[in-house]
Amino acid sequence: MLRKILATLGIALGVLCVVIYWSYKDVIITVPITEKVVALTFDDGPNPPHTQALLDMLAQHEVMATFFLKGRNVEAFPESVRAVASAGHEIGNHSYFHRPMISLSKTDMREEVARTNTVIENILGYEPVLFRPPYGAQGPGLKLALQGLGMRSILVSANGADWEVTDPQQIAISVLENIEPGSIILLHDGHGDVDDPETQDSRDATVVATGIIIEELKAQGYRFAPVGDLVALANQ
């Protein structure tokens, strides 16, 4: 009896591993290049005034980045969305509600991704082609939904844990310790875990850390590109 139970559990675990592997198989975590180019990405915005402070910082250093926007915040702050796009930065989709997207249902996952695409398109006139799953959680339903929408899933290879770390220097160190050519850096201009866009946390530390990261990486000979451009480099 015990052997049968263990065998059943083993089969179930094997199936689960296959499903997880398949769900993440095409996710981009880093880009396989040798050129010193990395991508700065910011999640959970927009979040005035911190999104604008980041735009000012990026403009000061002549750096282009990718902003993965939360649908609820897009609806609340359309002018910030326009400001990001007008500055030339890439816009990505970070879901509408910021919930773990691990459902097996393609329909449910597609509905949320498409809803955020629509609110962004209503403001900017185009839909994003990049998606970042909240918490990095991607189930088979989401993979199928993204395939149907013609979108790519983007994760990260270096992050500053700035959702809990408030020291700019430590945020920067956490990122810099994990940099290599093709790295995708995760920082936050907004707060994903609150429903009310008006009650987001301060991201002042992230703004300061962003300046430190840019200056240090430029000193090391790196340059910055939006995620889409970074991915394109691997195909050249």
Steps between C-alpha positions, in 0.01 A plus 500: 500500500778742596683422176188583299458830684865589445479403135189715452667792673807452284293508182311809619826676584642409162195639321519819708867546410421457131216754520721753680785449253266543203338809653836676537678357197478815286526760777787747455709539816822627347618552143793293368737768372864591564464874442475704820134595471233464771134597541358710782137411574250647744187323623164588658465859381411753415535664840528878494721669603752214508445402139575859396807511724629188324426652160705804601784278623501293182493811282791647694709191421358452148379148580199323350310248715193276501201568727269208576173668597219377723158542338328660798775759528488569127134590532569719803797689354470525121716813485789310659460228239519761226808652664680164499419439136575857394847468652562208265492218753359157425162407649424150626195333656517394867142372533196688625466382861858385575402150610703179454406381150525125554152398387460213257232701323617667179174697486538656846863591440434642156221718636725672752793550262270627225324735741827673582599509133172674425537770765852570377388509138220744588764741629792444264341358186692172507517181704813371677673189369686420823348360819649453845310259728450630855733325748653320203216245523398351167266205456406319179185710458709817485747352254217400267337842538823682415556279198152585376562872552841492333677619816828399665547435870788684665653414838822632658858404577590783742277677752542744785222363723384861522153390611655439843845664500497875560874574488588621147859379528388150598245490220775592255744244642241223470463580132867557420607170655298312238581689182636345184446575130134453416372545856142616556481718813186520714410812700163652593341840446168384647347261748335184372342373821253782564164533327475879530745673261497804729653307794822374343829498690773756449765396249743781582768243585457336160549832323829560682610139447427528129748786471765299686444195278518699178817682599678185618408293196595775259837520676535126432434557130135393492223664306125470545219397266129427536418130529375475141825645364707280732323187374555613141875512558505123548358457149759712322 
